[in-house]
Amino acid sequence: MKYKNGFFQLLHKGDGTYLKLFPAVADGKSINIDDVLLYLHKIKLEEFDVTALKKAIDAAVDQVGEFKLADENVLPEGERIHLDIADDRTKVIARFYPPSSKGKLMTRNDIMQSLEQKGIEHGILERNIDIYLKARQFCTDFVIAKATMPIQGKDAVITYHFDVDKISKPKINEDGSVDFHQMDNMNHVEAGMLLATLEPAVMGKPGIDVMGKPIKPKKVKVKKLMHGLNIHLSEDGTKMYSDVAGHVQLTGGKVFVSNTYEVPADVSTATGDIIYDGNVHVKGNVITGFKIEAKGDIIVDGVVEGAELHAGGQIVLRRGIQGMNRGILVAGGDIVTKFIENSRVKAAGSISTDAIMHSEVEAEGEVVSSGKRGLIIGGSVYSEKGISLKVAGGTMGTKTKLEIGMKPEWVEEYQNLDKQIDAMNEEIEKNSKIVGVYAKKVNKGEKLPDDKKKQYIIAKKTLELLKDNTEKAEARKEELKGIMEIHSKGRIRISDVAYPGVKIVITGTNYLVRGEMKRSQFLKDKSLIKITTM
């Protein structure tokens, strides 16, 4: 038998117990002093001169050496195995130590029993054991068990065959005026056009670790093609086509294709309220008291008075809204208007305008007041992401509130999720104990009474449901955490002047402007509002 790594062996002699030291061969590893000390500690042989032992090991680099450990003879020691289980339980490394001169070698059965005692039951490499038994290599690491690794899946991928990032941003001329004629904000499509393609998710397959426990593959994102009217899918649900000519947009992960209803003059007594599945284009004004509801976009060339406009997509007012405290704009996308006065405005996207006066304005995206005036005065403006303007408030100290931050309901949901997860973890621990008790009995071959069997089954199902719900709650919590981080970076930028009477609010922290402030930027810094010069 040829050995490669250096190793050691206990010798039983007439005058005591010795340690025989065998040097490494060729490029094998030399004897490790820590390896020797650990072995001697395990067999409770510790009263010797460590410094002298180290010198003996160093001297046995190229020749066999001996070191006396004790004057008395210890009991024979059989061959030993040390099993190192990886932290993720995907691999087990075995390391063997030779028997003493009067000890016995391990058998195949001995090795299998050692694995069983450690709970190793899957992926045992029996061929490696056979190889070892034919040519034992002591003090040498080799893999004795390997997990069956999971097969990872693949996320679903949706490819959109149109510009999903096209947004309504009017051209700003050199003189600061806004040109609403150059919008270019629509993706035009023809009937039969391919809009989107789906590559379905490929689900992974679980593996098994060396302890016989499942190894879950990484979760994959499952998606499907979502759409509104005037669209159909292929039979296998992987291709999306337009049924009509019109324009296409992506809102909230859903594709919409709309045609447009044109109103040649005013929305008034001549037309009544307008409710339409697609886009609405009004060539005139929208008179006080009337309403437009569109699942697509609303475009008004004239002025909106004290009327209501509700759009599933964007709202574009080429002039503006003089709301008379009755005007309402609600958009599922962006709002672009020349001015907003005495109105309530809400957008799921961004708001772009030249002036906001004495209005209640809310946007999930940014609010930008630019152009010649770039003014926000009176009322309140709320944005989830940021507010940019030139002038805030007025010389007369008009109360004006500018606020950015996260929706209160999201903060409440995050806090509730914390409580729910804690409660579910307590239930998981409780049901795990119940399942563990009954599982041991079943594994021992005991037959459970019907009532106990029913309790066992219920506890297992409850445990699975709790784990699934906890996983979903943790995922939602992480999603909300990401949203919080995004919102914490929001800023209010005032490029010209902020007058006294302006109240700045960022994620619940307030700052009141008491004197004129020039070219100021407001952002959250921990629990305070930080002000910097632009």
C-alpha positions in Angstrom: 0.0 0.0 0.0 1.4 3.4 -1.0 0.6 6.4 1.1 0.7 10.0 -0.1 0.0 12.4 2.8 2.0 12.2 6.0 0.2 10.5 8.9 0.7 9.1 12.4 -0.1 6.0 14.3 -0.1 4.9 18.0 2.4 2.2 18.9 2.1 -0.1 21.9 5.6 -1.0 23.2 6.8 -2.7 26.3 8.0 0.6 27.9 4.9 2.7 27.0 2.9 4.3 24.2 4.5 5.9 21.2 3.4 8.0 18.2 4.9 6.7 14.9 5.3 9.5 12.3 5.2 8.7 8.6 6.4 11.4 6.2 4.5 12.6 3.1 5.5 11.1 -0.2 6.2 13.2 -3.3 3.7 16.2 -3.3 1.6 14.9 -0.4 0.8 17.0 2.6 3.0 16.8 5.7 1.7 15.9 9.1 -0.3 18.7 10.6 0.4 19.3 14.4 -3.3 20.5 14.9 -4.5 17.2 13.3 -2.4 15.2 15.8 -3.4 17.3 18.9 -7.1 16.9 18.0 -6.7 13.2 17.6 -4.9 12.8 20.9 -7.5 15.0 22.6 -10.3 12.8 21.4 -8.6 9.6 22.8 -7.9 11.5 26.0 -4.2 11.2 25.8 -3.0 14.8 26.6 -0.1 14.7 29.2 3.0 15.1 27.0 5.4 17.8 25.9 3.7 19.6 23.0 6.9 21.5 22.0 8.9 18.2 21.8 6.1 16.6 19.8 6.2 19.5 17.3 10.0 19.1 17.0 9.6 15.4 16.3 7.0 16.1 13.6 9.2 18.7 12.0 12.1 16.1 12.0 9.9 13.5 10.4 9.6 15.4 7.1 11.7 12.9 5.1 12.0 9.9 7.4 9.9 7.8 9.7 10.1 9.0 13.3 8.8 8.1 16.7 7.8 10.1 19.7 7.1 8.7 23.2 3.8 9.9 24.6 3.4 8.0 27.9 5.3 5.5 30.0 2.2 3.4 30.4 0.4 1.5 27.6 -3.0 2.8 26.6 -5.8 0.6 25.4 -5.8 -0.2 21.6 -7.5 2.3 19.4 -9.4 1.3 16.3 -9.4 3.2 13.0 -11.2 6.5 13.3 -13.3 8.5 10.9 -14.0 12.3 11.1 -16.9 13.6 9.1 -17.1 17.2 8.1 -20.6 18.2 6.9 -20.7 21.4 4.8 -22.8 24.2 6.3 -25.3 24.0 3.4 -25.4 20.2 3.8 -24.4 19.7 0.1 -21.2 17.7 0.8 -19.6 15.5 3.4 -15.8 15.3 3.7 -14.3 12.1 5.4 -10.9 11.9 7.0 -9.6 8.6 8.4 -7.0 8.0 11.1 -5.1 4.7 11.3 -5.7 2.2 14.2 -3.0 1.8 16.9 -0.6 -1.0 16.4 -3.0 -3.3 18.3 -6.2 -1.8 17.0 -8.6 -2.8 14.2 -9.3 -1.4 10.8 -12.8 -0.1 10.1 -15.1 -2.3 7.9 -17.5 -1.0 5.3 -20.3 -1.6 7.8 -18.5 0.5 10.4 -18.2 3.4 7.9 -21.9 3.2 7.0 -22.9 3.2 10.7 -20.8 6.3 11.3 -22.6 8.0 8.5 -26.0 6.9 9.9 -25.1 8.2 13.3 -24.5 11.7 11.8 -27.8 11.6 10.0 -26.2 11.3 6.6 -28.6 9.3 4.5 -28.6 10.7 0.9 -25.9 10.9 -1.8 -23.5 8.5 -0.2 -20.7 7.8 -2.6 -20.3 4.1 -2.1 -17.8 3.8 -4.9 -15.5 6.2 -3.0 -15.8 4.1 0.1 -14.8 1.0 -1.9 -11.8 2.8 -3.3 -10.8 3.8 0.1 -11.1 0.3 1.6 -8.9 -1.0 -1.2 -6.2 1.6 -0.8 -6.5 3.4 2.5 -5.1 6.9 2.6 -4.9 8.2 6.2 -5.1 11.9 7.1 -6.5 12.6 3.7 -9.7 14.4 2.9 -12.1 12.9 0.3 -15.8 13.3 -0.5 -17.9 10.6 0.9 -21.4 12.1 0.2 -22.9 14.6 -2.1 -26.3 16.2 -2.3 -28.5 16.0 -5.3 -28.5 19.6 -6.3 -31.8 21.3 -7.5 -32.4 22.1 -11.1 -32.9 25.8 -11.3 -35.8 27.2 -13.3 -36.0 30.2 -15.5 -38.0 33.4 -15.0 -40.8 34.3 -17.5 -39.8 37.0 -19.9 -42.2 39.4 -21.7 -40.9 41.3 -24.7 -42.9 44.3 -25.8 -42.7 45.2 -29.5 -43.4 48.9 -28.9 -41.8 51.8 -27.0 -43.1 51.2 -23.4 -41.1 54.2 -22.1 -42.8 56.8 -24.3 -44.2 59.5 -21.9 -45.9 62.8 -22.3 -43.3 65.5 -22.0 -43.9 68.7 -24.0 -41.1 70.6 -25.7 -39.8 73.6 -23.7 -38.9 76.4 -26.1 -35.9 78.7 -25.7 -38.1 81.5 -24.2 -39.5 79.1 -21.6 -42.9 78.6 -23.2 -44.3 75.2 -23.6 -45.0 73.9 -27.1 -48.0 71.4 -26.9 -47.9 70.8 -30.6 -44.8 68.6 -30.4 -45.9 65.9 -28.0 -45.2 62.7 -30.0 -46.6 60.7 -27.1 -48.4 57.9 -28.9 -47.3 54.5 -30.2 -49.4 53.9 -33.3 -50.4 50.4 -34.2 -52.2 48.7 -37.1 -54.7 45.8 -36.9 -52.9 42.5 -36.6 -49.7 44.0 -35.2 -47.7 41.8 -32.8 -47.6 43.7 -29.5 -45.9 41.4 -27.1 -44.3 37.9 -26.8 -44.1 35.8 -23.7 -41.4 33.2 -22.8 -43.1 31.2 -20.1 -41.4 30.4 -16.8 -39.6 27.1 -16.5 -40.1 25.7 -13.1 -37.1 24.3 -11.2 -36.9 20.9 -9.5 -35.9 20.4 -5.9 -32.8 18.6 -4.8 -32.0 16.6 -1.7 -29.2 17.4 0.8 -27.0 14.8 2.5 -29.4 14.6 5.4 -32.3 13.7 3.2 -33.9 17.1 3.4 -35.2 18.9 0.2 -33.2 21.7 -1.3 -35.6 24.2 -2.9 -34.7 25.7 -6.3 -34.7 29.5 -6.6 -38.2 30.9 -7.1 -39.0 31.9 -10.7 -41.1 34.8 -11.7 -44.3 33.6 -13.4 -45.9 36.1 -15.8 -48.7 36.2 -18.3 -49.7 38.6 -21.0 -52.2 41.2 -19.6 -54.3 43.3 -21.9 -57.5 45.4 -22.3 -59.9 45.7 -25.1 -59.1 45.4 -28.9 -56.4 42.8 -28.3 -56.3 39.0 -28.5 -53.8 36.3 -27.6 -52.5 33.3 -29.5 -54.0 30.0 -28.5 -51.0 29.2 -26.3 -51.1 32.6 -24.6 -47.6 33.5 -25.7 -48.3 36.2 -28.4 -50.4 39.3 -28.2 -52.0 41.0 -31.2 -53.9 44.2 -31.8 -57.4 43.9 -33.2 -57.7 47.5 -34.4 -55.7 50.4 -35.7 -55.0 53.0 -33.0 -52.3 53.5 -30.4 -50.9 51.2 -27.8 -49.6 51.9 -24.2 -48.4 49.9 -21.2 -50.0 50.9 -17.9 -49.5 48.9 -14.7 -48.2 45.9 -16.6 -51.3 45.8 -18.8 -51.4 46.6 -22.6 -54.1 48.9 -23.9 -54.9 49.6 -27.6 -57.3 52.5 -28.0 -59.0 54.2 -30.9 -60.1 57.8 -30.4 -63.5 59.5 -30.1 -63.3 63.1 -31.4 -65.6 66.0 -30.2 -65.4 68.7 -32.9 -66.5 71.5 -30.6 -67.3 72.0 -26.8 -68.4 69.3 -24.4 -71.6 71.0 -23.3 -75.4 70.6 -23.6 -74.9 69.7 -27.2 -73.0 66.5 -26.3 -73.9 65.7 -22.7 -71.4 63.7 -20.6 -69.0 61.6 -22.6 -68.2 58.0 -21.5 -65.9 56.1 -23.9 -63.8 52.9 -23.9 -60.9 54.5 -25.9 -59.4 58.0 -26.2 -61.4 61.2 -26.3 -60.1 64.2 -28.2 -62.1 67.5 -27.6 -61.4 70.2 -30.1 -63.1 72.9 -28.0 -63.7 73.5 -24.3 -65.2 71.4 -21.5 -68.0 73.5 -19.9 -68.7 73.6 -16.2 -70.9 70.8 -14.9 -70.0 68.2 -17.6 -68.0 65.0 -17.3 -65.7 63.0 -19.5 -64.8 59.4 -18.6 -62.3 57.6 -20.9 -60.5 54.2 -20.5 -57.7 55.7 -22.7 -56.4 59.2 -22.9 -58.3 62.6 -22.8 -57.0 65.5 -24.9 -58.6 68.9 -24.7 -57.5 71.7 -27.1 -59.5 74.4 -25.2 -60.1 75.2 -21.6 -61.6 73.0 -19.0 -63.9 74.8 -16.6 -65.6 73.4 -13.5 -65.8 70.0 -15.1 -64.7 66.4 -14.3 -62.2 64.4 -16.4 -61.4 60.8 -15.6 -58.9 59.0 -17.8 -57.5 55.5 -17.6 -54.5 56.8 -19.5 -53.1 60.3 -19.7 -54.8 63.7 -19.7 -53.4 66.5 -22.0 -54.9 70.0 -21.7 -53.4 72.2 -24.4 -54.5 75.3 -22.4 -55.5 74.4 -18.9 -58.2 74.1 -16.2 -60.0 77.0 -14.5 -61.8 74.7 -12.0 -63.9 77.3 -10.0 -63.4 74.9 -7.0 -65.4 72.3 -8.9 -62.9 71.1 -11.5 -61.5 67.5 -11.1 -58.8 65.7 -13.1 -58.0 62.1 -12.5 -55.6 60.2 -14.7 -54.2 56.6 -14.7 -51.1 58.0 -16.4 -49.5 61.4 -16.8 -51.2 64.8 -16.8 -49.8 67.6 -19.0 -51.5 71.0 -18.9 -50.6 74.7 -19.3 -52.1 75.6 -15.9 -54.1 74.3 -13.0 -56.4 76.7 -11.1 -58.9 76.1 -8.2 -59.1 72.4 -9.0 -58.5 68.9 -7.6 -56.0 66.9 -9.6 -54.7 63.3 -9.2 -52.4 61.4 -11.5 -51.0 57.8 -11.3 -48.1 59.1 -13.3 -46.4 62.5 -13.4 -47.8 66.0 -13.7 -46.2 68.7 -16.0 -47.5 72.2 -16.1 -46.6 75.9 -16.1 -48.5 77.0 -13.0 -50.6 75.5 -10.1 -52.8 78.0 -8.2 -54.9 77.3 -5.2 -55.4 73.6 -6.0 -55.2 70.2 -4.4 -52.7 68.2 -6.5 -51.5 64.6 -6.0 -49.2 62.5 -8.2 -47.5 59.1 -7.9 -44.8 60.4 -10.2 -43.0 63.7 -10.2 -44.8 67.1 -10.3 -42.9 69.6 -12.5 -44.0 73.2 -12.8 -41.8 74.8 -15.5 -42.1 77.2 -18.4 -42.2 81.0 -18.0 -43.8 81.1 -14.6 -43.0 77.7 -13.0 -45.3 78.7 -10.2 -47.0 76.8 -7.3 -49.1 79.1 -5.0 -51.8 78.2 -2.5 -53.4 74.8 -1.8 -51.2 71.7 -1.6 -49.1 69.6 -4.0 -48.2 66.0 -3.1 -45.8 63.8 -5.0 -44.5 60.3 -4.2 -41.2 61.0 -6.0 -40.3 64.7 -6.3 -41.5 68.2 -7.0 -39.6 70.7 -9.2 -40.6 74.3 -9.7 -39.3 77.9 -10.0 -41.4 79.9 -7.5 -43.2 78.6 -4.4 -45.8 80.7 -2.7 -46.2 84.5 -3.0 -45.1 87.8 -1.6 -48.2 88.0 0.5 -47.3 84.9 2.5 -50.0 82.7 0.8 -50.1 79.3 2.6 -48.7 76.7 0.2 -47.9 73.1 1.0 -45.4 71.0 -0.9 -45.1 67.4 0.2 -43.3 64.3 -1.0 -43.1 60.9 0.5 -44.7 57.5 0.9 -48.4 56.8 1.1 -49.5 56.3 4.7 -51.4 53.1 3.8 -48.1 51.6 2.7 -46.4 52.4 6.0 -49.4 50.9 7.8 -49.2 47.8 5.6 -45.5 47.4 6.4 -46.1 47.6 10.1 -49.0 45.1 9.9 -46.8 42.7 8.0 -44.2 42.7 10.8 -46.9 41.7 13.3 -48.4 39.1 11.0 -45.0 37.5 10.3 -44.2 37.3 14.1 -47.6 35.7 14.8 -47.2 33.2 11.9 -43.7 32.2 13.1 -45.1 31.4 16.5 -47.8 29.2 14.9 -45.1 27.6 12.8 -43.1 26.7 15.8 -46.2 25.3 17.6 -47.2 23.2 14.7 -43.7 22.0 14.0 -43.5 20.6 17.5 -46.8 18.7 17.0 -45.7 17.3 13.6 -42.3 16.4 15.0 -43.8 14.3 17.9 -46.2 12.4 15.6 -43.6 11.9 12.9 -41.2 10.2 15.3 -44.0 7.8 16.3 -44.8 7.1 12.7 -41.2 6.5 11.8 -40.9 4.0 14.6 -43.8 2.1 13.1 -46.4 3.1 15.7 -50.0 3.1 14.6 -51.7 6.4 15.5 -55.3 6.3 16.8 -57.8 7.9 14.3 -58.1 11.2 16.3 -54.3 11.6 16.6 -53.9 10.7 13.0 -56.4 13.4 12.0 -54.6 15.9 14.3 -51.2 15.0 12.6 -52.6 15.6 9.1 -54.2 18.9 10.1 -51.0 20.1 11.7 -48.9 19.2 8.6 -51.3 21.0 6.3 -51.5 24.0 8.6 -47.7 24.1 8.8 -47.4 24.1 5.0 -50.0 26.9 4.7 -48.3 29.0 7.4 -44.9 28.6 5.7 -46.3 29.6 2.3 -48.1 32.7 3.8 -45.0 33.7 5.7 -42.9 33.5 2.5 -45.5 35.7 0.7 -45.6 38.2 3.6 -41.8 38.4 3.6 -41.7 39.0 -0.1 -44.3 41.8 0.1 -42.4 43.3 3.1 -39.2 43.4 1.0 -41.1 45.0 -1.9 -42.4 47.7 0.4 -38.9 48.2 1.8 -37.6 48.8 -1.7 -40.4 51.3 -2.3 -39.5 53.1 1.0 -35.9 53.4 -0.1 -36.9 54.9 -3.4 -39.2 57.4 -1.7 -36.5 58.4 0.8 -34.4 59.8 -2.1 -37.1 62.2 -3.2 -36.4 66.0 -3.4 -38.2 69.3 -3.7 -36.3 71.6 -6.0 -37.1 75.3 -6.1 -34.9 76.9 -8.8 -35.9 80.6 -8.2 -37.5 81.6 -4.9 -39.6 80.2 -2.0 -41.6 82.8 -0.1 -42.7 82.8 3.6 -45.8 80.7 4.2 -44.5 77.7 2.2 -44.6 74.5 4.1 -42.3 71.7 3.1 -43.2 68.1 4.1 -40.9 65.1 3.4 -42.1 61.7 4.7 -43.8 63.2 7.7 -41.1 65.8 8.6 -42.1 69.5 8.3 -40.2 72.6 7.5 -41.8 76.1 7.4 -40.2 78.8 5.1 -40.0 82.0 7.3 -37.9 84.1 5.0 -37.3 84.2 1.2 -35.1 81.4 0.1 -33.2 81.4 -3.2 -32.4 78.4 -5.4 -33.1 75.8 -2.7 -33.3 72.0 -2.7 -35.0 70.1 0.2 -34.3 66.5 1.0 -34.7 64.1 3.9 -31.5 63.4 5.9 -32.3 60.8 8.6 -35.0 62.5 10.8 -34.4 66.1 9.5 -35.0 68.0 6.3 -31.7 69.1 4.8 -31.5 72.2 2.6 -28.9 72.7 0.0 -28.3 75.4 -2.6 -29.0 74.5 -6.3 
